[in-house]
């Protein structure tokens, strides 16, 4: 039996704000969408791999999500690491840097962390 990754999910409070963030910060684009009266599911892709990020918007939710200690994250590799760092610095979304490991994290509008790793 072989299992393969399909997607990860983040619940978001403001779908349009999150879509704009992921497009600007990581170049992710909408691949497909499912609309229901009470929620929307939007799947984002990088255009290169099959792995998707699913954004779930519960339309009547007004309270921020409790992310606990936020000890979970997604990770992205990028060949243009310095250029990505400058973009994220300009966006003001860098939330943690580990210069010794050569990585940093950005936070999305809902506080989810995304690790940025250079291609090595």
SEGUKOL-161936 format. One record per atom (N, C-alpha, C, O): x, y, z; chain. Coordinates in pm, 1 decimal, decimal comma, padded with zeros to 6 digits, always signed. Atoms other than C-alpha are relative to their C-alpha. Example, Ala and Ser with C-alpha at 12.3 -4.5 7.8 and 13.67 -1.06 7.14 Angstrom:
! SEGUKOL-161936
((+00089,0; -00119,0; +00000,0); A)
((+01230,0; -00450,0; +00780,0); A)
((+00090,0; +00120,0; +00000,0); A)
((+00193,6; +00118,1; +00066,5); A)
((-00082,0; -00119,0; -00006,0); A)
((+01367,0; -00106,0; +00714,0); A)
((-00077,0; +00109,0; +00073,0); A)
((-00026,1; +00219,8; +00089,9); A)
***
This chain:
! SEGUKOL-161936
((+00085,1; -00117,3; +00000,0); A)
((+00000,0; +00000,0; +00000,0); A)
((+00090,3; +00124,4; +00000,0); A)
((+00184,2; +00133,6; +00079,1); A)
((-00080,3; -00122,7; +00011,5); A)
((+00141,6; +00341,3; -00099,8); A)
((-00090,5; +00120,8; +00019,1); A)
((-00188,1; +00138,1; -00053,9); A)
((+00072,4; -00124,5; -00022,5); A)
((+00011,5; +00671,0; +00040,9); A)
((+00082,9; +00114,0; -00057,1); A)
((+00205,7; +00113,0; -00047,5); A)
((-00068,9; -00118,0; +00052,3); A)
((+00096,4; +01001,0; -00128,0); A)
((-00069,5; +00124,4; +00052,6); A)
((-00189,6; +00124,1; +00079,4); A)
((+00057,4; -00126,2; -00046,3); A)
((+00048,3; +01358,6; -00014,8); A)
((-00099,4; +00053,9; -00102,4); A)
((-00078,0; +00042,6; -00223,1); A)
((+00099,6; -00063,1; +00085,6); A)
((-00259,6; +01534,4; -00153,1); A)
((-00002,6; +00150,3; +00026,3); A)
((+00015,4; +00230,7; -00065,2); A)
((+00004,8; -00142,3; -00034,7); A)
((-00289,6; +01863,9; +00034,1); A)
((+00013,0; +00019,4; +00150,3); A)
((+00000,9; -00074,9; +00228,5); A)
((+00007,8; -00045,6; -00139,0); A)
((-00259,6; +02052,4; +00361,3); A)
((-00111,1; +00103,5; +00004,8); A)
((-00143,7; +00164,7; -00096,9); A)
((+00108,8; -00095,6; -00015,4); A)
((-00537,6; +02271,3; +00499,0); A)
((+00032,2; +00104,4; +00105,4); A)
((+00085,9; +00072,5; +00211,4); A)
((+00001,1; -00108,5; -00097,3); A)
((-00539,9; +02609,6; +00671,7); A)
((-00138,5; +00061,6; -00003,5); A)
((-00191,1; +00090,4; -00111,0); A)
((+00125,5; -00074,2; -00008,5); A)
((-00863,8; +02766,2; +00794,1); A)
((+00033,1; +00148,3; +00008,3); A)
((+00122,8; +00187,8; +00082,8); A)
((-00030,0; -00143,1; +00008,1); A)
((-00872,0; +03139,4; +00719,0); A)
((-00123,6; +00083,5; +00031,2); A)
((-00236,5; +00041,2; +00006,6); A)
((+00110,4; -00091,5; -00032,2); A)
((-01082,7; +03433,8; +00837,2); A)
((-00039,7; +00087,9; -00117,9); A)
((-00157,6; +00118,7; -00135,6); A)
((+00024,9; -00090,0; +00112,7); A)
((-01050,3; +03652,0; +00526,4); A)
((+00059,9; -00064,4; -00124,8); A)
((+00180,2; -00054,7; -00149,3); A)
((-00046,5; +00077,4; +00114,8); A)
((-01028,6; +03444,8; +00209,2); A)
((+00074,8; +00086,4; -00100,4); A)
((+00182,4; +00047,6; -00146,0); A)
((-00064,9; -00084,6; +00099,8); A)
((-00942,3; +03730,5; -00026,1); A)
((+00137,1; +00049,1; +00047,1); A)
((+00231,9; +00053,6; -00031,2); A)
((-00128,5; -00043,5; -00056,0); A)
((-00666,6; +03859,3; +00202,8); A)
((+00101,1; -00114,2; -00004,0); A)
((+00217,5; -00092,7; -00037,7); A)
((-00089,2; +00116,0; +00002,9); A)
((-00519,7; +03508,5; +00229,8); A)
((+00041,8; -00035,1; -00141,8); A)
((+00158,4; -00066,4; -00166,0); A)
((-00034,5; +00028,1; +00139,7); A)
((-00536,9; +03450,2; -00145,7); A)
((+00104,6; +00098,6; -00051,3); A)
((+00199,9; +00059,1; -00118,5); A)
((-00096,2; -00102,1; +00042,5); A)
((-00353,9; +03778,7; -00207,9); A)
((+00136,5; -00023,8; +00064,0); A)
((+00239,3; -00009,7; -00002,2); A)
((-00126,1; +00026,4; -00069,6); A)
((-00089,5; +03692,4; +00054,0); A)
((+00075,0; -00115,8; -00065,3); A)
((+00193,1; -00102,7; -00097,2); A)
((-00068,0; +00117,9; +00054,0); A)
((-00013,2; +03346,4; -00085,3); A)
((+00046,6; +00020,4; -00144,3); A)
((+00147,7; -00036,2; -00185,7); A)
((-00044,4; -00032,1; +00136,6); A)
((+00004,9; +03478,8; -00441,5); A)
((+00125,2; +00088,1; +00004,5); A)
((+00222,9; +00060,4; -00065,0); A)
((-00114,2; -00091,7; -00006,0); A)
((+00241,6; +03764,8; -00349,5); A)
((+00120,4; -00064,1; +00067,5); A)
((+00232,2; -00051,5; +00017,7); A)
((-00111,4; +00051,6; -00079,1); A)
((+00453,4; +03581,1; -00091,5); A)
((+00062,1; -00126,1; -00057,9); A)
((+00183,3; -00145,3; -00048,5); A)
((-00050,6; +00130,0; +00043,4); A)
((+00483,6; +03238,2; -00253,0); A)
((-00033,8; -00035,5; -00144,7); A)
((+00005,6; -00141,7; -00193,1); A)
((+00034,2; +00028,4; +00139,5); A)
((+00343,7; +03261,2; -00606,0); A)
((-00103,4; -00109,8; -00017,2); A)
((-00114,9; -00166,8; -00125,7); A)
((+00102,1; +00103,9; +00010,0); A)
((+00062,8; +03016,7; -00528,5); A)
((-00123,6; +00054,7; -00071,4); A)
((-00162,9; +00169,7; -00051,6); A)
((+00118,1; -00041,5; +00076,3); A)
((-00238,4; +03028,6; -00758,8); A)
((-00113,8; -00099,3; +00022,1); A)
((-00091,7; -00216,6; +00052,2); A)
((+00117,8; +00083,3; -00017,6); A)
((-00591,0; +02896,0; -00734,7); A)
((-00005,3; -00106,9; -00108,6); A)
((+00007,2; -00077,9; -00227,5); A)
((+00009,2; +00114,2; +00090,5); A)
((-00624,3; +02550,8; -00889,9); A)
((-00145,9; -00042,4; -00016,8); A)
((-00191,1; -00073,9; -00126,9); A)
((+00143,2; +00032,4; +00004,1); A)
((-00985,4; +02476,2; -00799,1); A)
((-00067,3; +00054,5; +00124,1); A)
((-00002,2; +00092,8; +00221,4); A)
((+00078,3; -00059,3; -00109,5); A)
((-01263,9; +02592,5; -00571,6); A)
((-00130,2; -00078,2; +00013,2); A)
((-00187,3; -00125,4; -00085,1); A)
((+00130,7; +00060,2; -00028,5); A)
((-01570,1; +02442,0; -00404,7); A)
((-00075,9; +00098,2; +00087,7); A)
((-00030,1; +00133,7; +00196,2); A)
((+00083,1; -00098,3; -00071,9); A)
((-01843,9; +02681,6; -00291,8); A)
((-00124,2; -00067,7; +00056,5); A)
((-00193,6; -00142,1; -00012,8); A)
((+00122,6; +00042,1; -00066,4); A)
((-02116,5; +02598,9; -00043,7); A)
((-00053,8; +00122,7; +00072,8); A)
((+00022,1; +00216,6; +00096,9); A)
((+00053,8; -00118,2; -00069,0); A)
((-02352,5; +02842,3; +00134,1); A)
((+00074,8; +00035,6; +00128,2); A)
((+00088,9; +00153,3; +00161,2); A)
((-00063,3; -00026,9; -00129,1); A)
((-02166,5; +02804,0; +00463,8); A)
((+00153,2; +00004,0; -00003,2); A)
((+00215,2; +00048,7; +00093,2); A)
((-00146,4; -00000,8; +00007,6); A)
((-01805,0; +02762,6; +00343,4); A)
((+00048,1; +00001,4; -00144,1); A)
((-00026,4; -00027,9; -00237,6); A)
((-00070,6; +00010,6; +00128,5); A)
((-01558,9; +02788,7; +00056,2); A)
((+00129,2; -00075,9; +00023,5); A)
((+00195,5; -00057,4; +00125,5); A)
((-00128,5; +00068,7; +00001,1); A)
((-01265,9; +02558,7; -00016,3); A)
((+00074,3; +00045,8; -00124,5); A)
((+00023,1; +00033,3; -00235,8); A)
((-00080,5; -00044,5; +00113,5); A)
((-00991,3; +02701,6; -00236,1); A)
((+00133,9; -00071,1; +00008,0); A)
((+00204,0; -00063,2; +00108,8); A)
((-00124,4; +00074,8; +00006,2); A)
((-00698,4; +02485,9; -00342,2); A)
((+00102,1; +00079,7; -00080,1); A)
((+00075,8; +00121,8; -00192,8); A)
((-00107,8; -00076,0; +00062,5); A)
((-00370,9; +02661,5; -00424,2); A)
((+00113,2; -00093,9; -00037,9); A)
((+00144,0; -00189,1; +00033,9); A)
((-00112,5; +00080,5; +00044,9); A)
((-00083,1; +02515,9; -00622,5); A)
((+00117,8; +00086,3; -00039,2); A)
((+00104,7; +00206,6; -00061,8); A)
((-00122,0; -00071,4; +00037,2); A)
((+00273,1; +02609,2; -00706,5); A)
((+00029,8; -00009,9; -00149,5); A)
((+00126,5; +00049,6; -00196,9); A)
((-00019,5; +00014,0; +00144,1); A)
((+00241,1; +02511,3; -01074,6); A)
((+00109,6; -00097,6; -00037,5); A)
((+00137,2; -00117,3; -00155,9); A)
((-00112,1; +00090,4; +00027,4); A)
((+00525,3; +02262,1; -01041,1); A)
((-00022,5; -00138,3; +00060,3); A)
((+00009,9; -00239,6; -00001,6); A)
((+00026,4; +00127,6; -00066,3); A)
((+00420,5; +01992,2; -00793,2); A)
((-00150,5; -00022,0; +00008,6); A)
((-00229,3; +00068,4; -00019,1); A)
((+00142,3; +00030,6; -00014,4); A)
((+00089,4; +01820,0; -00732,0); A)
((-00053,4; +00035,1; +00138,3); A)
((-00174,7; +00036,7; +00159,0); A)
((+00042,2; -00030,2; -00136,9); A)
((+00082,5; +01913,5; -00362,2); A)
((-00075,7; +00133,1; +00002,6); A)
((-00035,4; +00229,3; -00062,7); A)
((+00085,3; -00118,9; -00005,8); A)
((-00187,8; +02170,1; -00278,2); A)
((-00015,1; +00050,1; +00143,0); A)
((-00003,9; -00025,9; +00239,2); A)
((+00039,3; -00060,5; -00126,7); A)
((-00267,7; +02409,6; +00002,9); A)
((-00148,4; +00033,0; -00012,0); A)
((-00189,2; +00110,7; -00098,4); A)
((+00144,8; -00025,1; -00002,7); A)
((-00639,8; +02408,1; +00080,5); A)
((-00027,5; +00108,8; +00103,3); A)
((+00008,5; +00095,0; +00220,2); A)
((+00045,3; -00103,4; -00091,3); A)
((-00776,2; +02727,4; +00231,5); A)
((-00149,4; -00020,4; +00022,2); A)
((-00227,4; -00023,3; -00072,9); A)
((+00140,9; +00017,5; -00035,1); A)
((-01105,3; +02675,5; +00414,7); A)
((-00049,2; +00128,2; +00064,9); A)
((+00007,0; +00175,0; +00163,9); A)
((+00060,4; -00121,5; -00053,3); A)
((-01320,6; +02981,1; +00475,6); A)
((-00140,3; -00034,3; +00048,4); A)
((-00229,7; -00059,3; -00032,5); A)
((+00132,0; +00018,6; -00058,5); A)
((-01612,7; +02926,9; +00714,4); A)
((-00064,1; +00137,9; +00004,7); A)
((-00021,4; +00223,8; +00081,9); A)
((+00051,4; -00133,7; +00027,7); A)
((-01829,6; +03219,9; +00610,0); A)
((-00058,1; +00072,8; +00120,9); A)
((-00061,1; +00195,8; +00122,5); A)
((+00058,0; -00068,1; -00116,3); A)
((-01991,5; +03287,8; +00947,6); A)
((+00099,2; +00014,0; +00115,4); A)
((+00062,7; +00065,9; +00220,9); A)
((-00100,4; -00009,0; -00107,7); A)
((-01669,2; +03266,6; +01153,7); A)
((+00055,7; +00141,3; +00008,9); A)
((+00091,3; +00201,9; -00092,2); A)
((-00053,6; -00134,8; -00020,9); A)
((-01553,0; +03594,3; +01305,9); A)
((+00117,8; +00001,4; +00096,7); A)
((+00191,7; +00099,7; +00102,4); A)
((-00108,5; +00007,5; -00098,7); A)
((-01308,4; +03481,0; +01577,0); A)
((+00125,1; -00061,3; -00062,2); A)
((+00115,4; -00156,6; -00139,5); A)
((-00124,2; +00061,0; +00048,4); A)
((-00941,3; +03412,8; +01499,6); A)
((+00012,9; -00144,6; +00047,4); A)
((-00038,9; -00180,9; +00153,0); A)
((-00022,4; +00139,5; -00036,0); A)
((-00837,9; +03048,1; +01505,5); A)
((+00107,8; -00009,1; +00105,8); A)
((+00204,2; +00067,4; +00103,5); A)
((-00099,7; +00024,8; -00102,8); A)
((-00646,0; +02920,6; +01807,3); A)
((+00104,3; -00094,1; -00059,8); A)
((+00075,7; -00211,5; -00083,7); A)
((-00106,0; +00079,7; +00061,0); A)
((-00316,7; +02797,2; +01662,7); A)
((+00090,7; -00063,8; +00104,1); A)
((+00197,9; -00114,7; +00071,1); A)
((-00080,5; +00059,2; -00106,7); A)
((-00188,5; +02677,0; +01998,6); A)
((+00135,3; +00068,4; +00006,6); A)
((+00143,0; +00191,2; +00003,5); A)
((-00135,1; -00055,7; -00003,5); A)
((+00185,7; +02725,1; +02017,6); A)
((+00059,2; +00009,6; -00140,0); A)
((+00176,9; +00041,6; -00156,5); A)
((-00039,7; -00012,5; +00140,4); A)
((+00202,3; +02719,5; +01636,7); A)
((+00126,7; -00079,1; -00029,5); A)
((+00218,0; -00029,5; -00095,5); A)
((-00117,1; +00085,3; +00020,6); A)
((+00450,9; +02432,3; +01635,9); A)
((-00009,5; -00082,7; -00128,5); A)
((+00069,5; -00175,0; -00148,3); A)
((+00010,6; +00066,8; +00129,3); A)
((+00336,2; +02314,7; +01291,7); A)
((+00020,2; +00104,0; -00108,0); A)
((-00002,1; +00222,9; -00085,2); A)
((-00022,6; -00095,1; +00109,1); A)
((+00421,0; +02470,1; +00957,6); A)
((+00011,1; -00073,6; -00132,7); A)
((+00027,1; -00195,6; -00136,8); A)
((-00033,3; +00047,5; +00133,7); A)
((+00456,8; +02424,9; +00584,0); A)
((+00141,4; +00046,5; -00029,5); A)
((+00190,9; +00138,6; +00035,4); A)
((-00133,7; -00043,4; +00039,7); A)
((+00797,1; +02452,8; +00418,6); A)
((+00007,5; +00006,3; -00152,2); A)
((-00045,2; -00080,1; -00222,2); A)
((-00021,6; -00019,2; +00142,8); A)
((+00892,5; +02582,0; +00074,2); A)
((+00148,7; +00018,1; -00025,5); A)
((+00217,4; +00087,2; +00049,7); A)
((-00136,9; -00022,3; +00045,3); A)
((+01228,0; +02559,6; -00103,9); A)
((-00003,0; +00106,5; -00108,3); A)
((-00098,6; +00116,3; -00185,2); A)
((-00009,3; -00102,7; +00103,1); A)
((+01341,5; +02849,0; -00320,1); A)
((+00146,4; +00016,5; -00040,6); A)
((+00234,7; +00027,0; +00044,5); A)
((-00135,9; -00018,3; +00050,6); A)
((+01648,3; +02886,0; -00542,6); A)
((+00047,2; +00143,8; +00022,7); A)
((+00164,5; +00166,6; +00052,5); A)
((-00033,2; -00142,5; -00015,3); A)
((+01638,8; +03268,2; -00518,2); A)
((-00025,6; +00042,6; +00143,9); A)
((-00107,2; +00131,1; +00169,5); A)
((+00023,2; -00018,9; -00142,8); A)
((+01659,8; +03266,6; -00137,9); A)
((+00014,4; +00146,5; +00042,0); A)
((-00071,7; +00198,8; +00112,8); A)
((-00021,8; -00139,1; -00039,7); A)
((+01804,0; +03619,0; -00098,9); A)
((-00109,6; +00091,6; -00054,6); A)
((-00154,6; +00183,5; +00013,8); A)
((+00107,3; -00078,4; +00061,2); A)
((+01545,3; +03763,3; -00336,9); A)
((-00131,9; -00023,5; +00075,7); A)
((-00207,2; +00070,7; +00100,1); A)
((+00120,6; +00031,7; -00076,4); A)
((+01265,6; +03583,2; -00148,4); A)
((+00003,6; +00069,0; +00136,0); A)
((-00096,9; +00123,0; +00182,0); A)
((-00015,2; -00064,0; -00130,9); A)
((+01400,9; +03713,7; +00182,0); A)
((-00032,2; +00149,2; -00010,2); A)
((-00102,5; +00203,2; +00075,2); A)
((+00026,7; -00143,5; +00017,2); A)
((+01392,4; +04072,5; +00052,0); A)
((-00147,7; +00026,5; -00023,9); A)
((-00202,8; +00122,0; +00031,0); A)
((+00144,4; -00014,7; +00022,8); A)
((+01034,9; +04030,6; -00075,8); A)
((-00075,8; -00011,6; +00131,5); A)
((-00160,8; +00072,0; +00162,4); A)
((+00072,1; +00023,6; -00124,6); A)
((+00917,5; +03892,5; +00256,9); A)
((+00032,3; +00107,3; +00104,4); A)
((-00052,5; +00142,3; +00186,4); A)
((-00036,3; -00110,7; -00089,6); A)
((+01107,8; +04161,7; +00447,4); A)
((-00082,6; +00123,9; -00035,0); A)
((-00133,9; +00192,0; +00053,9); A)
((+00080,4; -00114,9; +00043,9); A)
((+00932,3; +04429,4; +00238,9); A)
((-00147,2; -00018,0; +00036,4); A)
((-00215,8; +00078,9; +00068,9); A)
((+00139,1; +00029,0; -00034,9); A)
((+00597,8; +04258,2; +00304,5); A)
((-00022,4; +00006,3; +00150,8); A)
((-00136,5; +00015,7; +00196,1); A)
((+00011,7; -00002,7; -00145,4); A)
((+00671,0; +04262,1; +00678,4); A)
((-00054,4; -00127,9; +00059,8); A)
((-00115,2; -00125,3; +00166,8); A)
((+00059,1; +00125,4; -00047,5); A)
((+00578,4; +03896,8; +00718,5); A)
((+00101,8; -00097,3; +00058,6); A)
((+00063,8; -00207,8; +00097,2); A)
((-00098,6; +00088,8; -00061,7); A)
((+00907,1; +03747,5; +00846,9); A)
((-00024,3; +00000,8; +00150,5); A)
((-00024,1; +00106,3; +00214,1); A)
((+00030,7; +00009,1; -00142,8); A)
((+00831,1; +03620,0; +01196,4); A)
((+00110,8; -00068,2; +00079,3); A)
((+00113,7; -00057,5; +00201,9); A)
((-00109,3; +00066,2; -00071,3); A)
((+01141,7; +03416,1; +01280,4); A)
((+00111,7; -00030,1; -00098,5); A)
((+00087,1; -00072,7; -00211,4); A)
((-00117,4; +00030,4; +00082,1); A)
((+01493,7; +03378,3; +01143,8); A)
((+00094,4; -00089,6; +00078,3); A)
((+00114,4; -00070,9; +00198,4); A)
((-00106,4; +00082,2; -00057,2); A)
((+01752,0; +03109,5; +01210,7); A)
((+00116,3; +00008,9; -00096,5); A)
((+00132,1; -00075,9; -00184,3); A)
((-00112,2; -00024,5; +00091,7); A)
((+02061,7; +03245,7; +01039,1); A)
((+00100,7; -00113,7; +00003,4); A)
((+00163,6; -00143,3; -00098,2); A)
((-00092,5; +00111,9; -00011,2); A)
((+02271,6; +02955,2; +01169,7); A)
((-00039,0; -00116,3; -00089,7); A)
((+00047,3; -00184,1; -00145,4); A)
((+00049,7; +00106,9; +00087,0); A)
((+02053,0; +02708,9; +00979,2); A)
((-00025,0; +00050,5; -00142,0); A)
((-00047,4; -00028,9; -00233,4); A)
((+00023,2; -00056,1; +00132,5); A)
((+02008,7; +02947,5; +00686,4); A)
((-00143,9; -00007,0; -00044,9); A)
((-00170,9; -00026,3; -00163,4); A)
((+00143,3; +00005,9; +00031,1); A)
((+01627,4; +02950,1; +00704,1); A)
((-00070,8; +00115,2; +00070,6); A)
((-00014,2; +00180,3; +00158,4); A)
((+00086,3; -00093,5; -00071,8); A)
((+01346,2; +03182,4; +00806,7); A)
((-00144,0; -00042,2; -00019,3); A)
((-00175,4; -00127,5; -00102,4); A)
((+00143,1; +00029,1; +00006,7); A)
((+00972,3; +03172,4; +00859,2); A)
((-00076,0; +00129,3; -00028,0); A)
((-00036,8; +00237,5; +00015,8); A)
((+00092,6; -00110,9; +00019,7); A)
((+00694,5; +03398,3; +00737,7); A)
((-00133,4; -00040,2; +00063,4); A)
((-00162,9; -00158,9; +00077,1); A)
((+00132,3; +00025,5; -00057,0); A)
((+00349,0; +03431,5; +00896,3); A)
((-00105,6; +00053,3; -00096,0); A)
((-00094,1; +00164,8; -00147,1); A)
((+00109,0; -00043,5; +00087,8); A)
((+00031,4; +03447,4; +00688,7); A)
((-00096,9; +00087,7; +00079,0); A)
((-00076,4; +00107,6; +00198,7); A)
((+00092,3; -00090,2; -00069,9); A)
((-00262,2; +03678,3; +00774,5); A)
((-00068,8; -00060,9; +00122,4); A)
((-00113,4; +00012,4; +00210,7); A)
((+00062,7; +00065,7; -00114,9); A)
((-00402,7; +03418,8; +01018,0); A)
((+00101,1; -00048,5; +00102,8); A)
((+00062,8; -00106,5; +00204,4); A)
((-00102,9; +00038,5; -00095,3); A)
((-00070,1; +03354,6; +01191,2); A)
((+00065,1; -00134,7; -00025,2); A)
((+00150,2; -00177,3; +00052,8); A)
((-00066,3; +00126,2; +00033,3); A)
((+00022,7; +03025,1; +01024,0); A)
((+00142,9; +00029,3; -00045,9); A)
((+00166,7; +00126,3; -00117,8); A)
((-00140,0; -00016,6; +00038,2); A)
((+00399,2; +02987,9; +00981,1); A)
((+00034,2; -00081,5; -00122,5); A)
((-00012,7; -00194,2; -00138,4); A)
((-00050,5; +00066,6; +00119,7); A)
((+00566,1; +02896,9; +00652,1); A)
((+00150,9; +00013,8; -00000,1); A)
((+00203,9; +00124,8; +00003,6); A)
((-00146,3; +00000,6; -00000,7); A)
((+00932,6; +02797,1; +00648,4); A)
((+00053,5; +00019,8; -00142,4); A)
((+00003,0; -00039,5; -00237,7); A)
((-00064,6; -00023,1; +00129,6); A)
((+01152,0; +02922,9; +00364,1); A)
((+00141,4; -00057,5; +00009,4); A)
((+00220,1; -00020,0; +00096,3); A)
((-00127,2; +00073,8; +00000,6); A)
((+01450,2; +02699,8; +00281,2); A)
((+00068,4; +00022,8; -00134,0); A)
((+00003,5; +00013,5; -00238,2); A)
((-00070,0; -00013,3; +00127,9); A)
((+01718,8; +02765,6; +00019,8); A)
((+00021,0; -00137,3; -00064,0); A)
((+00037,1; -00237,4; +00005,7); A)
((-00036,8; +00122,2; +00071,3); A)
((+01776,3; +02502,7; -00247,7); A)
((+00149,5; -00021,1; +00024,2); A)
((+00229,9; +00069,5; +00002,3); A)
((-00140,6; +00030,9; -00029,6); A)
((+02102,0; +02333,6; -00149,9); A)
((+00050,1; -00108,6; -00090,5); A)
((+00166,2; -00148,4; -00080,8); A)
***
